[in-house]
Amino acid sequence: MSPALGLADTGTEVLTNQISKANADDIGFSNGSVVVAPIPFRNELVGAGLALGLGYLLKTDEASDTSMIGVGALRSENGSEAFAATASFAFHENTWKLNLTAGQADMFYDLYIGNLKFPVNQDGTLINAELLHQAWQDTHIGGRLRYLDTNLAYDTSSPGLPALPLVNAELVSLSALLQWDTRDDTFSARSGHYLDVEVMHGELLNQSNSGYQKLTTRFNAYRALGPKNSVALRATACMASSSAPFFDKCSLGGTDGFRGYNPTRFLNSRLLSFQGELRHNFTDRLSGVAFAGIGFSGPSFDRLDNGGGQIAGGLGGRFQLSKKFKAMFSVDVARNEVGENTLYVYVGQRF
């Protein structure tokens, strides 16, 4: 995910997933229902803000997940804003899943070059199409086609002084996808596992000889420790071509959901990270988590530890928004190895 245009930590992806798993009472387009959901968020990239989603739910057949047609918008305290329209369809008893998204974003954030950070403004248009087919039980394979037209400029923040253009990129990427999912619950699993593999080839249309590749693998495992406790683990590996644009590099925090660092701070061609989370239910709807992780990034896998591992951990609280579904309103405080504290507010479990 692009650290700039990807809406990390806003809860947008979790909300979409929650809606798509909800129940519609009747079959067919005319028998759907409307949902509206405001989502407060806070993250290291764009600060605090609010996302608002409006969706229409329907079921194509009784055995398939609920399909959705929706629109959403967000705005943060630093002036970042984004708008998107999405459609997600499941049909033939979940044998096929189709996801379509189109959106525009205008984001303000800090981009790190070494230990120096530079305020930048990135805007862009994104079109994304994804098709998955159930090849085996619990396993879907498919592909994703993405188009992105984006501009990056140095943000002077001075009245009357225009931003300094830095990058203009128009690209198309094609990905092969594999998802293996045995989780007992999509929103807050206590058992099972989830494997997500993406192999991507990208082409910068406005540059010659600009092809690049990226491989991302995320594996989550969950285990119950009695009726009130459970543990969640995530391992992430990423490798990208040295010629990949910065927003398609491997990002600690962007690629793996690592808490404690700005997702533009450690961008490189290789990434390995490991995270663990202990979850405890205080009541039926109130719970807490303790988490920790270590991540490594570098130009190659044999040079990951040149700068040492990036370590962070913290505590969080969870409140289950619905008695029926385990979608959580989450607040986390993370502290990294250099003593920096970061507050995260979002919807859903981190992984």
C-alpha positions as CSV (number, residue, x, y, z in Angstrom):
1,M,0.0,0.0,0.0
2,S,1.2,3.5,-0.8
3,P,2.0,5.3,2.4
4,A,0.7,8.5,0.9
5,L,-2.4,7.5,-1.0
6,G,-3.3,4.4,1.0
7,L,-5.7,5.3,3.8
8,A,-3.8,3.5,6.5
9,D,-5.2,3.6,10.1
10,T,-8.5,5.3,9.1
11,G,-10.5,2.1,9.5
12,T,-11.8,2.5,5.9
13,E,-10.7,-1.0,4.8
14,V,-12.0,-2.6,8.0
15,L,-15.3,-0.9,7.6
16,T,-15.6,-2.1,4.0
17,N,-14.9,-5.6,5.2
18,Q,-17.3,-5.4,8.1
19,I,-20.1,-4.2,5.8
20,S,-19.4,-6.9,3.2
21,K,-19.8,-9.6,5.9
22,A,-23.0,-8.2,7.3
23,N,-26.3,-9.9,6.8
24,A,-29.0,-8.7,4.3
25,D,-32.5,-10.0,5.0
26,D,-33.5,-10.6,1.4
27,I,-32.0,-11.6,-1.9
28,G,-31.6,-9.3,-4.9
29,F,-30.7,-5.7,-5.6
30,S,-34.0,-4.1,-4.8
31,N,-34.1,-5.8,-1.4
32,G,-30.9,-4.2,0.0
33,S,-30.4,-1.8,2.9
34,V,-28.5,1.4,3.5
35,V,-25.8,1.9,6.2
36,V,-24.0,5.1,7.3
37,A,-20.9,4.9,9.4
38,P,-18.6,7.7,10.7
39,I,-15.1,6.6,11.6
40,P,-12.8,8.8,13.8
41,F,-9.1,8.1,13.3
42,R,-5.6,9.2,14.3
43,N,-2.3,8.1,12.9
44,E,1.3,9.2,12.5
45,L,0.9,10.1,8.8
46,V,-1.9,12.7,8.7
47,G,-2.9,13.2,12.3
48,A,-6.5,13.1,13.6
49,G,-9.6,13.2,11.3
50,L,-12.9,11.7,10.4
51,A,-14.0,9.3,7.7
52,L,-17.6,8.9,6.6
53,G,-18.9,5.9,4.7
54,L,-22.3,5.4,3.0
55,G,-23.1,1.9,1.7
56,Y,-25.9,-0.1,0.1
57,L,-26.0,-3.7,1.1
58,L,-27.4,-6.6,-0.9
59,K,-27.1,-10.4,-1.3
60,T,-26.7,-12.0,-4.7
61,D,-27.6,-15.4,-3.2
62,E,-28.2,-16.9,0.2
63,A,-24.8,-18.5,0.6
64,S,-22.6,-15.6,-0.5
65,D,-21.2,-12.8,1.6
66,T,-23.2,-9.6,1.4
67,S,-22.2,-7.3,-1.5
68,M,-21.9,-3.6,-1.2
69,I,-22.0,-0.4,-3.2
70,G,-20.6,2.6,-1.3
71,V,-19.0,6.0,-1.2
72,G,-16.7,7.5,1.4
73,A,-14.7,10.6,2.3
74,L,-12.2,11.6,4.9
75,R,-10.5,14.7,6.1
76,S,-7.7,15.1,8.7
77,E,-6.5,18.0,10.9
78,N,-3.6,18.8,8.6
79,G,-5.8,19.4,5.5
80,S,-5.5,15.9,4.0
81,E,-8.7,14.7,2.3
82,A,-9.8,11.8,0.1
83,F,-12.9,10.6,-1.7
84,A,-13.7,7.2,-3.0
85,A,-16.5,5.1,-4.6
86,T,-16.4,1.3,-4.2
87,A,-18.3,-1.8,-5.2
88,S,-17.8,-5.3,-3.7
89,F,-19.7,-8.3,-5.1
90,A,-19.7,-11.9,-3.9
91,F,-21.7,-14.4,-6.0
92,H,-22.1,-18.1,-6.8
93,E,-21.8,-19.1,-3.1
94,N,-18.5,-17.0,-2.7
95,T,-16.9,-18.8,-5.6
96,W,-16.3,-15.4,-7.2
97,K,-15.5,-12.1,-5.6
98,L,-15.2,-8.8,-7.5
99,N,-14.0,-5.5,-5.9
100,L,-13.9,-2.2,-7.7
101,T,-12.6,1.1,-6.3
102,A,-12.0,4.6,-7.7
103,G,-10.8,7.6,-5.7
104,Q,-9.0,10.8,-5.4
105,A,-6.7,12.0,-2.6
106,D,-4.9,15.2,-1.6
107,M,-2.6,14.3,1.3
108,F,-0.1,16.3,3.4
109,Y,2.6,14.3,5.3
110,D,6.3,14.1,6.1
111,L,8.6,12.1,3.8
112,Y,11.8,10.9,5.3
113,I,15.1,10.9,3.4
114,G,17.6,9.3,5.8
115,N,17.1,11.0,9.1
116,L,15.7,14.2,7.6
117,K,12.0,14.7,7.0
118,F,10.5,17.0,4.4
119,P,6.9,18.2,4.4
120,V,5.2,17.1,1.1
121,N,1.9,17.3,-0.6
122,Q,0.8,14.3,-2.7
123,D,-2.4,14.2,-4.8
124,G,-3.6,11.6,-7.2
125,T,-6.3,9.5,-8.8
126,L,-6.5,5.8,-8.1
127,I,-8.6,3.1,-10.0
128,N,-8.4,-0.5,-8.7
129,A,-10.1,-3.7,-9.9
130,E,-9.7,-7.1,-8.2
131,L,-11.2,-10.5,-9.1
132,L,-10.8,-13.6,-6.9
133,H,-11.9,-17.2,-7.5
134,Q,-12.3,-19.9,-4.9
135,A,-9.8,-22.5,-6.1
136,W,-9.9,-24.7,-3.0
137,Q,-11.6,-24.7,0.4
138,D,-10.6,-21.5,2.3
139,T,-8.4,-20.5,-0.6
140,H,-8.9,-17.8,-3.3
141,I,-6.7,-16.9,-6.2
142,G,-7.0,-14.0,-8.5
143,G,-5.6,-10.7,-9.8
144,R,-5.6,-7.0,-9.3
145,L,-5.3,-4.2,-11.9
146,R,-4.3,-0.8,-10.6
147,Y,-4.0,2.6,-12.3
148,L,-2.5,5.5,-10.4
149,D,-1.8,9.1,-11.5
150,T,0.0,11.0,-8.8
151,N,2.0,14.2,-8.2
152,L,4.4,14.9,-5.3
153,A,5.5,18.4,-4.3
154,Y,7.6,19.9,-1.6
155,D,5.2,21.8,0.7
156,T,6.7,25.2,1.7
157,S,3.7,26.1,3.9
158,S,4.5,29.7,3.1
159,P,1.6,32.1,2.1
160,G,1.9,33.0,-1.5
161,L,4.8,30.7,-2.2
162,P,3.7,27.7,-4.4
163,A,4.7,24.1,-3.7
164,L,7.8,22.9,-5.5
165,P,7.0,20.0,-7.8
166,L,9.1,16.9,-7.2
167,V,7.6,13.8,-8.8
168,N,4.9,13.1,-11.4
169,A,4.1,9.5,-11.9
170,E,1.5,7.7,-14.0
171,L,1.6,3.9,-13.6
172,V,-0.3,0.7,-14.2
173,S,0.3,-2.4,-12.1
174,L,-0.9,-6.0,-12.4
175,S,-0.8,-8.3,-9.4
176,A,-1.4,-12.0,-8.9
177,L,-3.1,-12.7,-5.5
178,L,-3.4,-15.7,-3.2
179,Q,-5.5,-15.7,0.0
180,W,-5.7,-18.6,2.4
181,D,-8.1,-17.9,5.3
182,T,-9.2,-20.3,8.1
183,R,-10.0,-17.6,10.7
184,D,-12.9,-18.2,12.9
185,D,-13.9,-14.6,12.7
186,T,-13.0,-11.9,10.1
187,F,-13.0,-9.0,12.5
188,S,-11.4,-10.4,15.7
189,A,-10.1,-13.9,15.2
190,R,-9.2,-16.2,18.1
191,S,-8.1,-19.3,16.0
192,G,-7.0,-20.1,12.5
193,H,-4.7,-18.3,10.2
194,Y,-4.6,-15.9,7.2
195,L,-2.0,-15.9,4.4
196,D,-2.0,-13.0,1.9
197,V,0.5,-13.1,-1.0
198,E,0.7,-10.5,-3.8
199,V,3.1,-10.6,-6.7
200,M,3.1,-7.3,-8.6
201,H,4.5,-5.9,-11.8
202,G,4.3,-2.2,-12.3
203,E,5.0,0.1,-15.3
204,L,5.5,3.9,-15.1
205,L,3.7,5.1,-18.3
206,N,5.4,8.5,-18.4
207,Q,8.9,7.1,-18.3
208,S,10.9,4.7,-20.5
209,N,12.4,1.4,-19.3
210,S,10.5,1.8,-16.0
211,G,9.2,-1.6,-15.1
212,Y,9.5,-2.9,-11.6
213,Q,8.3,-5.8,-9.4
214,K,7.2,-6.2,-5.8
215,L,6.4,-9.3,-3.7
216,T,4.5,-9.0,-0.4
217,T,3.7,-11.9,2.0
218,R,1.8,-11.5,5.2
219,F,1.0,-14.4,7.5
220,N,-1.3,-14.1,10.6
221,A,-1.8,-16.8,13.1
222,Y,-4.3,-16.8,16.0
223,R,-4.7,-19.1,19.1
224,A,-7.1,-19.0,22.0
225,L,-5.6,-19.1,25.5
226,G,-8.7,-20.0,27.5
227,P,-12.1,-18.2,27.3
228,K,-10.8,-14.7,27.8
229,N,-7.3,-14.6,26.3
230,S,-5.9,-15.1,22.9
231,V,-2.7,-14.3,21.0
232,A,-2.3,-12.9,17.5
233,L,1.0,-13.1,15.5
234,R,2.0,-11.5,12.2
235,A,5.1,-12.1,10.0
236,T,5.6,-9.9,7.0
237,A,8.2,-10.2,4.2
238,C,8.5,-7.7,1.3
239,M,10.9,-7.2,-1.6
240,A,10.7,-4.5,-4.3
241,S,12.9,-3.6,-7.2
242,S,15.4,-0.8,-6.6
243,S,13.6,1.1,-9.4
244,A,10.2,1.0,-7.7
245,P,8.8,4.5,-6.9
246,F,8.9,5.4,-3.2
247,F,5.2,4.8,-2.7
248,D,5.6,1.2,-3.9
249,K,8.6,0.5,-1.7
250,C,8.4,-1.8,1.3
251,S,7.2,0.3,4.2
252,L,7.6,-0.4,7.9
253,G,4.1,0.6,9.1
254,G,2.6,0.8,5.6
255,T,3.2,-2.7,4.3
256,D,2.8,-4.6,7.6
257,G,0.7,-2.3,9.9
258,F,3.6,-1.9,12.3
259,R,2.8,0.6,15.1
260,G,5.4,3.1,16.5
261,Y,6.9,4.6,13.3
262,N,5.7,6.9,10.5
263,P,5.2,4.7,7.5
264,T,7.3,7.0,5.3
265,R,10.3,6.8,7.7
266,F,11.6,3.4,6.7
267,L,11.1,2.8,3.0
268,N,13.4,0.4,1.3
269,S,13.7,-2.5,-1.2
270,R,13.5,-5.2,1.5
271,L,11.5,-5.7,4.7
272,L,11.0,-8.3,7.4
273,S,8.9,-7.7,10.4
274,F,7.4,-9.8,13.3
275,Q,4.6,-8.7,15.6
276,G,2.7,-10.2,18.5
277,E,-0.4,-9.2,20.3
278,L,-1.9,-10.6,23.5
279,R,-5.7,-9.9,23.8
280,H,-7.8,-10.0,26.9
281,N,-11.6,-9.7,27.2
282,F,-12.7,-7.8,30.3
283,T,-16.4,-8.0,29.4
284,D,-18.4,-9.2,26.3
285,R,-17.6,-5.9,24.5
286,L,-14.6,-4.4,26.3
287,S,-11.1,-5.7,25.8
288,G,-7.4,-4.7,25.9
289,V,-4.3,-5.6,24.1
290,A,-0.5,-5.6,24.7
291,F,1.6,-5.6,21.6
292,A,5.3,-5.6,20.5
293,G,7.2,-6.0,17.3
294,I,10.5,-5.8,15.6
295,G,11.1,-4.8,11.9
296,F,14.1,-4.7,9.6
297,S,14.5,-2.8,6.4
298,G,17.3,-2.4,3.9
299,P,18.4,-2.5,0.3
300,S,18.8,-6.3,0.4
301,F,18.0,-9.2,2.7
302,D,21.7,-9.6,3.7
303,R,21.9,-6.0,4.7
304,L,18.7,-5.8,6.8
305,D,20.5,-5.5,10.1
306,N,23.0,-2.8,9.2
307,G,21.0,-0.2,11.0
308,G,19.6,-2.6,13.7
309,G,16.1,-3.7,14.2
310,Q,13.3,-1.2,14.8
311,I,11.5,-2.1,18.0
312,A,8.2,-0.8,19.3
313,G,5.4,-1.9,21.7
314,G,2.5,-0.6,23.6
315,L,-1.0,-1.0,25.0
316,G,-4.4,-0.6,23.6
317,G,-8.1,-0.7,24.3
318,R,-11.0,-2.2,22.3
319,F,-14.7,-1.7,22.3
320,Q,-17.0,-3.9,20.2
321,L,-19.2,-1.6,18.2
322,S,-21.9,-4.2,17.5
323,K,-23.3,-7.0,19.6
324,K,-23.6,-9.1,16.5
325,F,-20.2,-8.4,14.8
326,K,-16.8,-8.2,16.4
327,A,-15.7,-5.0,14.7
328,M,-13.7,-3.0,17.3
329,F,-13.2,0.7,18.0
330,S,-9.5,0.7,18.8
331,V,-7.2,3.1,20.6
332,D,-3.5,2.2,20.8
333,V,-0.4,3.9,22.3
334,A,2.9,2.8,20.9
335,R,6.4,3.6,22.1
336,N,9.4,2.9,20.0
337,E,13.0,2.3,20.9
338,V,14.1,6.0,20.7
339,G,11.3,7.0,23.2
340,E,8.8,8.4,20.7
341,N,5.1,7.9,21.6
342,T,2.4,7.5,19.0
343,L,-1.4,7.5,19.4
344,Y,-3.6,5.5,17.0
345,V,-7.4,5.6,16.7
346,Y,-9.1,3.4,14.2
347,V,-11.7,0.7,13.6
348,G,-10.8,-2.9,13.7
349,Q,-8.0,-5.1,15.0
350,R,-4.5,-4.2,13.7
351,F,-4.3,-7.7,12.2
